Amino acid sequence: MTDAYVVGVDMIKFGRFPDKTVPQIGAEAAQLAMDDCGLTIHDMQALYSGNLGQASGMVGQRLLQEIGQTGIPVVNVANACATGATAFREAWTAVKAGLYDCVLAVGVEQMGKGLLGGSGGAKGIPKEGLLGSGTMPSVFAEAGMEHTRKYGTTFEQFAKVSVKNHHHSTLNPKAMYQIETPLDTVMNAEMISYPNTKLMCSVNVDGSAAAVICSERKAKELGLMKRAVKIRASVLTSDPWQERDLVMPDVNSCTRKAAAAAYEMAGLGADDINLVELHDCFATAEILHYENLGLCGDGEAGRMIDEGEVALGGRIPVNVSGGLLSKGHPLGATGIANIYEVTTHLRGEAGGRQVQGARIGMTHVIGLGSACAIHILEKAS
């Protein structure tokens, strides 16, 4: 099998675009990614399109109506918050297998304001109770409190995640918000579901991101290896069966399973990773994923945030983009937006937020249900 490389990648500035359609938003990122490597839609042999809100709406085909209908195969993907990363992985798989030499992956979402996960089709009294514990803020609040029960993690430590990520966002012109949020501001914000205040919850935004993936042969033929980034590992997992309480979702196991498989595929360990973009849908989630990804031992995540190990300039910077907490979380786009961020650092093109000397980066997303996607990227030698 051939090696596969990201040769073009970009994202739009996340925000809210009520006057645009989903295909229009997606087409903008697609064009930016192709411009990044000097290619056009005529060079693409397939399109992998990720979108959740219009999963049955043939978004990929409608996207091509914006940028050029060349008759290529289109695969539309929906996989919760892992939608964009899954589209990227399907594109990688096709190139890796030798089916195509040059493909396009796009993730796009147009979202309203308000609460996610607050509705369902079940009738009668829900098993999880009557206090809204099935909503996403409560699911991740419960997971955070379980970490507190086991390891003594404090409200302040969870809040420091938001302080860090909002600070990082001030260095990212493509983030939805670029504002500092001091610790007391975060801790005194409106409580959504303890310990997550409003400033510890991800931002619902509109956005899109796209990547062009080429085989090594094609990248060399096109003279694109200088800025190419090798996809060292691509892993997708679902929840393994466990003898456990099924009332509340397990937000940890499929990430741990994916991380172990990704490190094995890449032939690397956590100590080899220079930066991480992980799924901080809530501040509590980021703390959990330090441990789930093996960035530290179990129970050490609070220490990591206290000692600045995960901040820009620290041992293993996490969410230098501002993360979902500040950059924003357009569900179908997040996975490829993470790829954009890490690729930008590996190319040495991240400006004021550049992780110095970055050669290997990791991206992680998880959608409850569950689907976890992890990619390990390497600067081309």
C-alpha positions, 0 to 999 in steps of 0.5 A: 500500500502507498503512503498518503499525504495531506498536500492541501488543507484549509478552513474558513473562519468559523462564525455564523452565516445565516445567509449562506447554504451548507453547500456554499459554506463547504465549497468555500473551504474546498476551494481554499484547500485546493488553492493551498496546493495549486490544484482544481476540482479537475484534479480530484478523483473522488469527494468525501463529504462530511455533514451531520445536520443534512445527512440525507441531503446529498451535501457532497453532490450539492457542493460540487454544483458550487465548484464544478460537477466533474462526475467523480464519485461522491461519498456522504458521511455522517458519524456524530462529532467524528463526521469530518474525521470519518470523511477524511479517513475514508479519503485516506483509505481510498488513496492508501489502497491505491484506488485513487491518487488524489481526492478531496475531503470536506467537512461542513456544518451550519448550526443554530444556537442552543443546546445539543442532545436535548431531544429524543424519540423515546416515550415514557420515563427516561432511564437516566432520570428527569433532570436533563441528564441525557443532554451533552452538558450533563453527560460530560459533567457527570464524567468530570465528577467521576474523575473528581471522585476517583482523583480529586480533580477540582473545579478550578482545574477544569476551569483552567482548561477554558482559560488556556484554550481561550488564551490560545484562540487570541492567536488564531485568526480563524477562531470564532472567539479571540478573547481572554477569559481569566480564571475568575471569569470562567468560574463565575460564568453561568453554571450550565451543569456543574462543573461546566460553566457556560465558558467551559462549553463548546461554541455552536458555530457554522464552519467548514474545513477541507483537505486534499490527500494524494498518494506519495507518487502523485505528490512527487509528480506534482512537486508538492512534497515540500509542504506535504504532511504524511498521514502516519496513522488513521484509526476509527473505533466504536464502543466496545462491549463492557459489563458496566452501567449503560445509563450514562454514556462512556466517554472514555473507552473508545478513545483509549482503544483508538489511541492504542491502535493509532500508536501501534499503526504509527510505530510511535508512543505518546512521548513522540507527539509534539502537539495535540488537537483533541475533542474539548467539547466541554472543559471536563472532556479535555481533562479526561482525554489527557489520560485517555490519549496517554499524554499522562498517567491516570489521575495526573491530568489535573497536575498537567493543567496546573503545571502548564504542560499542555499550554503553548510552550509546554511539554505537549501543547493541546488545542493551540487553535483555541479548541472547540471551547473558543474556535468553535464546534461545527460538528461535521467540520471539526475533524478536518479543522483539527487536521488543518491546525496540526498540519499548519504547525508541522509546516511551520506556518502557524505564526504566533501560535507556532509550536516550535520544532513540531514534527509529529501531531495528533488529532482526536474527535469523539462523537457519542454513540460512539465514534472516535477518530484519531490521526497521527500526522508527520512532517514530510522528511 
